[in-house]
Amino acid sequence: MKVRLKKVTIVAESLLRTQLLKLLAGQGVTGHTITLAEGSGSRGVRASEWEGRNIQIDTIVDDDTADLLMREIAARFFDHFAVIAYSCDVEVLRGEKFVRPEAP
């Protein structure tokens, strides 16, 4: 059975990996995928290997968690780091794997 959830994607400097994963865990996110990312944008192309490659973190969450993550990422990181975040609607099979269990 399909469930509608949100996929939150974060593209950031690799030095933010630990902080971003702590943010996800703190909001009860049950899983994520991290890939190395390359590209260019408003801050240009990454200048050297010394800076490290960007990472892309994808996670699937409910609407409320997606909204909270987006607000927190903007508040904590946008002013000082090369970070983007976006969310989109997804249809997921086995959706129970992606959301926190309801409290009894």
N, C-alpha and C positions, 0 to 999 in steps of 0.2 A: 504494500500500500504506500502511495506517495504522500509525503508531508511537505507543506510549504514552510521553508525556513529562510534564513539570510546567510549568504556567504560574505564574510568580511575579509577583505584583502588589504594587507599592509605592506608597502614597499618602503624599506628604510635602510639606513646605513647599518652595516653589520655590527658595529659597536653597540647598537641598541638591542641586540638579540635578547640578552638576559633580562633587561628591563621590560621589554614587550612580553616575553613569556611569563614573567611574574604578574604583569597586568592581566593577561588572559587567565592565568590560574586563579588569581584573586577574584575574578568574576565567575568562577565555576565552569570555565570552558573545558570541555571534556577531551578535546584533541585538536591537533593542528598539523599542517604540512609546511615545511620550510624548504624553499628552493633558492639557489643563487640567481641573482637577477642582474641584468645589464641594461643600459639605456641612457637616454639623455632627456633633459627637461629644462625647467626654468633655471636650475642651478648649473646647467651645462653637463658635460660628460665627466665621469669620474676621472681624475687626473692621473692616478697612478695606482699600482698594486699595493703600495704602502697604505693607502687609505682603506683598502679592503673592498671587496665587492659588496654590492647591495644584497639584501635578502628580501624575499617575498614570503610572507606568512599568510596562509589561507586557513580559515576556520569556519565552521558552520554552527550557527547559534540561532536562538529565537529572536524575535523582533526587539524585545526590551534589552537583551544583552547586546545586540548589534548597536542599538542607539547609545547605550552606555559606553561601549568600547569606542565608538566614533568620537563622542564628547571627550573622553579621557585622553585619547591619543592626541586630539587637537590641543587640549589644554596643556598637556605635559611636554609635547615634542615639537609642535609646528614652529614655534618661535626660534628654536635653536638648532634644529637638525633638518636634513633632507629626508622628509617623510611624506608619503601620501597614504591615504586610506580611502577605501570605497566599499560599498556594500551593494549587493544585488539579490533579488529574489531567486531562490532555487527550489526545485522539487527534488526531494531526497527519498530514496528507499531506505527502510530501516531507520527512520527518523528518530526513534527513541535513543539511538546511540549518540545523538548530537545535543541532547538537552538534559538539563539536570532533572532528576526525579522529583516529583512533587512531594512536599512534606506531608506526612499523615495527619 
